Amino acid sequence: MTRITRILVPTDFSPTADAALDYAFGLAERFGASLQLLHVLDDPFVFEGMSAEAYIAEAPVLRSAMLEEARDKLAHRAGPRQARVQVETEVLFGHGARTIAEYAAERGVDLIVMGTHGRTGFAHLLLGSVAERLVRTAPCPVLTVRHPEAKGRRHELVYDVEHLPA
């Protein structure tokens, strides 16, 4: 049996990701493991279709602001429990599951703990699932955690055909 010494917690700063972080802190305390909190920023210029000129002129300022904001959010989440668990934080630009899997492989992570929104049907098709892709590509086990309030909640209706205009 492999000993768990390094736990990676990718976060999007949602309540679901915070629930996974709480769970990961408990595991880290129990196993004497360290935590690595990771936030992956998508590059807005690639997704918004901005021109190369706009990218060159505005990217450094925007990237710097995005990095600083994400680092502050990670520090806020790591801070209160660092006395009991060794925590490292990192913010990277990349593409969701691929960047998380590469980070885990490079750092010899033993377990990834992440939140999942549990979307199904049309919402899942439109939004995809970083957790689902990561489960298929990660170099180590992935433990997904749903927000505690989601357990009793039914799936939301995404498309109601009866109420469409005629």
Protein Blocks (a to p, Z undefined) as FASTA:
>chain_A
ZZdfbdcdddehiaklmmmmmmmmmmmmmnopacddddddddfklmnopafklmmmmmmm
mmmmmmmmmmmmmmmmmmmmmmmpccdddddddehjlmmmmmmmmnopabdcdddehiah
jllmmnopfklmmmmmpcbdcdddddfklmmpccddfbdfklpcZZ
